Amino acid sequence: MNDDINETILLVCDDETRAMRLIAALDEARISVIGPFPTAGLALAVTAHSGPTVALLASETTGRRSAAELAESLKANWGVRSMLLDEAAHDAVETIGWRAPEGQVAGIRRALAAAFATT
């Protein structure tokens, strides 16, 4: 379906139902997923060993760090950029250094849209 998307997504989400729907949609698009992780601490620990290509922030994190702080740490420590699931919120961080490139975001959004259109 989306053979041109070669991503490994670090999924950050504190809502189990939402996370399972996202994982199913990404799996349908043949996109690898690591997670879901509800806290920034867990996401950071796993990133050190798993090498995701992008982080998908589907909700605010629980714990000490916010999603924005997590995104900053992912970029600073491992060069992993992030995207927000909420398109309006993602667009609002247009000039932030941790924001994933538009082409990468667009491919993931297309894959999610296609999978959700069939459900």
N, C-alpha and C positions, 0 to 999 in steps of 0.2 A: 504493500500500500504506500508507504513512505520510505522506500529504500534509500532515498537521498538524505535522510536525516540520520546522522551518525552521532548521536548524543548519549551521554550517560547523565541522567538527571538526579541531583540530590534533592529529594522532596522534603520540604519542611512544612508540616501541617499538624495542627493539634486536634483536628476533627476526624475521627476514625472513618465515618461514613464518607466524607468528602475525599479523604485520602484514598480509600479503596476505589472510589469512582475514578479518580485521577490515575491511579496505578493501572486499572483495567483499560482506560482509554489510551494511555501511553503504551501499554503492552500490545494492544490491538494495532497500534502504529509501529510496532517493533522498535520502540525506544526503551533503552535500559533505564531502570529506576533503582535508586538506592534510597531506602527509607520506607516509610515516613518517620521523621523525627520531630517531636514536639518542642524540643529545647535547642537553643543555640549550642549549648555545651556538647550535646550528643552529636549534632550535625558537624561541629568542628572536629571532634574526635574521630569520627568516621572519615571525614574528608582527608585527613592526614594519611589514611591507608587505602583509600578507594579510587581516587583520581576522577571525580566527576567533571564533566565538561561545562556544566551550568547548574546553578541552584534555582529551583522553582519554589518561591515563597508563597505558599497557598493560604497562609494565615499568619497572624502575629505569633511570635514564639511565646512559650511559657518559660518561666525562669527569670534569670537576671538580665539577660541581654534581649534587646528588641530585634525585630527582623532586620532593620536597617543596620544595627550594630553587627549582627551576624554577617550581613552582606559585605560590610566593610572589612571584617576579619577574614572572610573567605578570599576576597580580592587581595588584601595585603599579605596574607600568609601563603596562599597557594595559587594565586592568579585566577581563581574561579570567580567568574562574574555571575550575577543573579538577575532573575526576572521576577516580577510580582504577578501573581495570577490575575489579580484585579487590573484590567487594562487601563482604567483611568488613573489608578494609583501609580502604575508603572510609567505611564506617560508623564506624570507629574515629576518624576525623578530623572528627567531627560538629561540633565547635565551632571549627574552624579557619576563618579568614576567607577563604581561597582556595577553599573547597569550593563546587562548583556547587550551585544550588538543587535541591531534591528533585524538583520537577516536570520540570526539564530532564534530570536524571539518569534518572528513571523512563522518560521517553520514549525516550531513547537505549537504555536497557536492554531495553525492549520491542521496539524495532527489531532489536537484536542477537539477542534470543531468537527472534524470528520467523524471522530469516534462518538462524540455526543449526539451527532445528527442521526446516528443509527440506533440510538438507545431510546 
